[in-house]
Amino acid sequence: MRSIFLFLSLLLMGSMASAQVTEDVAVELSATTQVSPPQITLKWKRILYDTPTYQIWKKAKNATTFSGPLATLPMTDSVYVDNAVIVDSAYEYFVKAVGPSITSAGVIYAGIKAPAIHWRGIMILIVDSTFTVPCEAKIQRFMDDLSGDGWQIIRHDFSRSATDVTIKAVIAADYAAHANVKSVMLLGHVAVPYSGDNNPDGHPDHLGAWPSDVFYASIAGPWSDATVSDPSSSYPANQNIIGDGKYDQTLIPSTAELQVSRIDFANMPAFPSTEVQMMDRYLDKDHVYKMDSMLVLHKALISDNFGYFSGEAFAGNGWRNFPTLVGKDSIQSLPFISTLATSAYQWAYGCGGGSFTSAGGIGTTANFASNPVNGIFTMLFGSYFGDWNVQNNFLRAPLCSNPPALTNCWAGRPHWFFHHMALGENIGYSANISQNNSSTYPLYPNNGANCVHSGLMGDLSLRTDYVKPVLNVTATNISTGGALINWTPSPGTGVIGYYVYRADSAYGYYTRLNATMLAGTTYSDLTPSLGLKYYMVRPVKLQSTPSGGYYNLGVGAVDTLTVTSSLLEVVAVQPSVNITLFPNPAQNSLNVTINTDNACVATMYVVNAQGQVFDMVTKQMKVGNNQYALNVSDLAAGIYQMVVNTGNTRVVKEWVKL
């Protein structure tokens, strides 16, 4: 009864505020690009309420403030052309609509052939040992997919009895010991930190500490349990007393250095499946999605049961983000649960007056238990259920469905920003900038900004678009030294090339071997160190989105090889073999003179900077000079090596192709 009364009263408050609608708070942005001359064209849906002018601001991705305004345009305009751009780059734009009684905004990350993201950093994977044995095969596959998408992985398994202090100490030690630690993934019911003296849903009975996974992501802190003493909440979990293990901080005490998310199915008896079954089901869908083997329709739905709500306009999180990701014409206002039960939407937002297990106008946890969720990225907002560590919690419910959604967050207090995902960033990146945002993206009001309760449910590594991986990667030793990698092309559409990588361990750092994309399906690595190597191949697609375009990498496929010989091996260069190359640089023909004191059989080959082998031939050498002419007219301009291998002697000489 309380939640129903709350829902009706909140709707009344919103309707009395003004005649504005939620969509009015969002400048719905998209972008088109051209290569020559380089140009990014911003477009938006004109706001018909009030008489706003549009201010255009711009910044680099990693900058903390926007420069501008670059231009101020009248209410009749809906296009801005930026010529101060270059190809292979991307820029953030903030467009503010300012009128006598309205201030709206939109933000977009737009690029012209934005570079591929090869490396995403180190992920610390914390596994609830409940799943170590029954889900191990699928956890290993999950780790393989993470590694194939550019993550290094450090894994720790903990029992559920392990405290947040114990787990945080291990995370902090990894962070100190390794450069480039970027994220923490919590797999299972890992210890839940509580922090703060806050009620971000506005209810006096809900004041106190809320679940705060950002504790694991904020390394510098400080985090304390010495000042807050507030037992007023009606819910014991929220009562925060000095020395009880719940932290004092309501605001993140320092910038959250790491991305963090949680995949947690504990205490959800409304669902007929066990935790292990739900984990298996989640990891299965997660894998299928990353393999680009799922029908994913680039469209979004919004179910807004709050409306303008005195300017907070919670569903603006949908209206502002979705145009950059799927386009403004691919957004529909539809019922949340029933639509996702029968239709596939990549993105979905729903809000309404809530309880721990429901949201008005959306449904209940029981509804999720009896309906599939044919979506990937979801957002929900309403009272109470943002406090997610309770039985049958509504925020976690979409991830428990069969099939499940893959992510969810409590988006409204504060606002969330997903626009970087349109050019290849993962959702954990979006979660991190949303948690840390106080002034970079100045949307007002932004209640709950920088508060510790903001968190992401689901796999933080997920991206909006994937490419079907290559097939049948095989690595074999080359008799003359090095490794030969072959693969079957990706069956995906639009694939334009491949990158090859090498690592010394399964979940370690993969060095990219070719500087430029390979068009073919073979690669020679002539200079590996000896021993066990992991070779990975990733396909590349020039992905077009409503925010421009970027080079999108598929998840890598891997084969292992114990390398037995290499050009890096120390070989005594015998004075009996010498190479002379003329002309050098060469354009059409390269004359090779090989002088040897002994008759022998020699293998000769040309190697480019990416390790590809050309013109490999084996010849009988006589004593003295042996002369050969190579036609090099078909080779691309660049630096090459001429390699001559006589078995006991290997001689390498560099030359330049014009």
Stockholm file with secondary structure:
# STOCKHOLM 1.0

chainA/1-658         MRSIFLFLSLLLMGSMASAQVTEDVAVELSATTQVSPPQITLKWKRILYDTPTYQIWKKAKNATTFSGPLATLPMTDSVYVDNAVIVDSAYEYFVKAVGPSITSAGVIYAGIKAPAIHWRGIMILIVDSTFTVPCEAKIQRFMDDLSGDGWQIIRHDFSRSATDVTIKAVIAADYAAHANVKSVMLLGHVAVPYSGDNNPDGHPDHLGAWPSDVFYASIAGPWSDATVSDPSSSYPANQNIIGDGKYDQTLIPSTAELQVSRIDFANMPAFPSTEVQMMDRYLDKDHVYKMDSMLVLHKALISDNFGYFSGEAFAGNGWRNFPTLVGKDSIQSLPFISTLATSAYQWAYGCGGGSFTSAGGIGTTANFASNPVNGIFTMLFGSYFGDWNVQNNFLRAPLCSNPPALTNCWAGRPHWFFHHMALGENIGYSANISQNNSSTYPLYPNNGANCVHSGLMGDLSLRTDYVKPVLNVTATNISTGGALINWTPSPGTGVIGYYVYRADSAYGYYTRLNATMLAGTTYSDLTPSLGLKYYMVRPVKLQSTPSGGYYNLGVGAVDTLTVTSSLLEVVAVQPSVNITLFPNPAQNSLNVTINTDNACVATMYVVNAQGQVFDMVTKQMKVGNNQYALNVSDLAAGIYQMVVNTGNTRVVKEWVKL
#=GR chainA/1-658 SS CHHHHHHHHHHHHHHHHCSCCGGGGBCCEEEEEETTTTEEEEEECCCCSSCCEEEEEEECTTCSSCEEEEEEECTTCCEEEECSCCTTEEEEEEEEEECSSCEEEEEEEEEEEECCCCCCEEEEEEEEGGGTTTTHHHHHHHHHHHHHTTEEEEEEEECTTSCHHHHHHHHHHHHHHSTTEEEEEEESSCCCCEEEEECTTCCGGGCEEEECTHHHHCSSCCCCCSSCCBCCCSSGGGCBCTTSSCBCCSBCSSCCCSEEEEECCTTCTTSSSCHHHHHHHHHHHHHHHHTTCSCCCCCEEEEESSTTGGGTCTTHHHHHHHHHHHCGGGEEECCHHHHHHHSCEEEEEEECSEETTEETTTEEHHHHHTSCCCEEEEEEECTTTTSCSSTTCTTTHHHHSSSCCSEEEBCSSSCCCCGGGGGTCCHHHHHHHHHHCSSSSCCSSCTTTTBTTCCEEECTTCCSCCCCCCEEEEEEECTTSSEEEEEECCCSTTEEEEEEEEESSTTSCCEECCSSCBSSSEEEECCCCSEEEEEEEEEEEEEEETTEEEEEECCCEEEEEEECCCTTSCCCCCTTEEEEEESSSBSSEEEEEEEESSCEEEEEEEEETTCCEEEEEEEEECSEEEEEEEECTTSCSEEEEEEEECSSCEEEEEEEEC
#=GC SS_cons         CHHHHHHHHHHHHHHHHCSCCGGGGBCCEEEEEETTTTEEEEEECCCCSSCCEEEEEEECTTCSSCEEEEEEECTTCCEEEECSCCTTEEEEEEEEEECSSCEEEEEEEEEEEECCCCCCEEEEEEEEGGGTTTTHHHHHHHHHHHHHTTEEEEEEEECTTSCHHHHHHHHHHHHHHSTTEEEEEEESSCCCCEEEEECTTCCGGGCEEEECTHHHHCSSCCCCCSSCCBCCCSSGGGCBCTTSSCBCCSBCSSCCCSEEEEECCTTCTTSSSCHHHHHHHHHHHHHHHHTTCSCCCCCEEEEESSTTGGGTCTTHHHHHHHHHHHCGGGEEECCHHHHHHHSCEEEEEEECSEETTEETTTEEHHHHHTSCCCEEEEEEECTTTTSCSSTTCTTTHHHHSSSCCSEEEBCSSSCCCCGGGGGTCCHHHHHHHHHHCSSSSCCSSCTTTTBTTCCEEECTTCCSCCCCCCEEEEEEECTTSSEEEEEECCCSTTEEEEEEEEESSTTSCCEECCSSCBSSSEEEECCCCSEEEEEEEEEEEEEEETTEEEEEECCCEEEEEEECCCTTSCCCCCTTEEEEEESSSBSSEEEEEEEESSCEEEEEEEEETTCCEEEEEEEEECSEEEEEEEECTTSCSEEEEEEEECSSCEEEEEEEEC
//
